[in-house]
């Protein structure tokens, strides 16, 4: 592991590039795929797929929400388009295992999606958007990947969804707003 791995975003990008072949264009594609996959797995209540796409702490929260879902509800999630932007790259480590470093990438995901919730008879009872008028959403997600050698697991996973504060003024939330609203990182 390179001793140059520091937490500044530019240094972190260089370290991640050296350790796991990180490139922004490739990461953006993978982030969009994970976003669509997590939405579909949540809708299908597919815990095995969620476990692959999320870190253990994120999985625990999502699995708990699935268990709270009313019986008989059917969910369907369709991601129509995702535009991703890398906001920040960090390198960190577990306090109990300093040699086990992680790369974390905060990414904004501007997506068009359709989410439908149906009752057991198939009648739509909730959701967002439709095929003709998809819902436009802006999410900020933190993705994480181990950069130890060998990496465990050797892929990017969702670490946390950042709850963005509501903003009335033009321009929307800033990085500082998002960092203030981040509960676990």
N, C-alpha and C positions, 0 to 999 in steps of 0.2 A: 504494500500500500504506500503510495506516495506521501511524503511528509508535507507536501504542498497543499493537501486538501484542507481548505479553510472554509469558513461559512459565508464569505462574501459571494454574492451571486455569480459574478464573472469567474472568480477562482473556482467556485463550486462547479460551474459548467465545464471548465477545463479538466477538473479532477474526474467528474462523471464521464467525460469523453474518454479520458485515459483508462479509467477502470472498467467501464461497461459499454463503451462505444456510443455514448449519448450524443445524439444530434437533435437539434430543435425540430426540423421537419419530420423526422422519423417518430420522435416522441409525440408530436401533435397528432399524427395519424393514430398512434397507439392509444393516446388519451381519448380520442373520439370513439374508438372501438370499445374501450373499457366503459365509457359513459353509456353507450348504447347497450352494452352487455349487462351492466349493473341494472339499468332500468328494466330490461327484459327479464332478468333473473328475479328481480323484486316482484314484477307483475306475475310471473309464473310461480312464485314462491319456491324457486329452485335454490335451496340452501347449498347444495354441492357446488353449483356454479358461482354463487355469491362468495363462498369460501375461497375459491380460486382467484376471484377478482378483487378481494378486499383483504386488508390486514386483520389479524385476530380481533383487535379492539373495535374496528369498524364493523366487522362481521357480527360481533355480539349485539351491537345496537340494532343492526338491520334484521337479524334473526328474531330479536325480541319484538320488533314491530310487526313481523309476519305472524307471530303467535298471537298478537292482539287483534288481528284482522277478523272481522265477523265471519262466522261460518256461512258458507254458501256464496260469498262474494267471489266474482271472477274479475281479474284485472288483466288488461292488455296494454302494452306499452310499445309504441312504434316511434323510433327516432327517424325523422325525415332528413335532417341536415344538422351538422355540428361544425361550428367554426371555433377553433381553439387558439388560444394565445398563451404563451408561457409568460407568467408574471414574475416568478422568482424561483431560483434554484438554491438549495441549501445542502450542506453536508453536515451530518450530526452523528452521534453515537449513543448507544444505550449506556446509561450511567454505570451499570454493573459489568458491562463488557466494552470498555473503550476501544478495543481493537476491532470491534464489529461496527463498521460505519455504514450509514444509510444516506442515500441521496433522496432528497424530497423536492418535488417540483410543484409549485402552486400554479394552477392553470385556470384561466377563465374559459368557460364553455358557453357559447351563444348557440342555443339549439332551437330547432323547430320539432315539436313532438305532438303525438296524440296519445293520451292516456284515458282509457275508458274503464269504468267500474260498472259491472252488471250484477244484478241479483241472480238468484238461482234459476229464475225463469228466463233469463237472458235480457231483461229490460235494463236499459242504461239508467243507473242511479247516481252517477258522478263521473269525475274525471276532468280532463282539460283538453280543449281543442277538438277538432274534427278533421277528417280527410280534406275537406274543402277550406277549412280555416284552422290550420294547426296553431297550437299554443307556442308562443315565443318566450323563451326563458333564458336567463343569464345566471349561471352557477359558477362558483369558484370551488374547485376541488384540489386537495393535496394528494399527490401520488407519491408512493415511496417504493424504493428498491434497495436491497442490500448491495453494498459494493465491496463486501469482504470477499476473500478468495477461499473457496468457491462461494459465489453468491447464493444465499438461502432466503427465499426462493429466487430463481434467476429471472424475475419479470417484474414489471411495474404493477402496483396494486393501489387501489383507493385507500387512503389513510383516513381522510376526513373531508366532510363537506363543510365549507365555511358558510355560515349564515350571514348573508350580506345585510347591512342595515338599510332601511328604506331611506331613499334620498329624494327630496322634492326638487332640489335645484338641478340645473342642467349639468350633465357630465357623469352622474352616477357615483357609485362608491369608489374610493381610492384604495391603494394597497394598505395604507395606514388604517383605514376604516375596517378593512377585512382582517388585518392582524389583531385589532382590538376585539373583534367579535369571535376570534378563534379560541375555542375552549381547550382543546387538546392538540398538541402539535409535537 
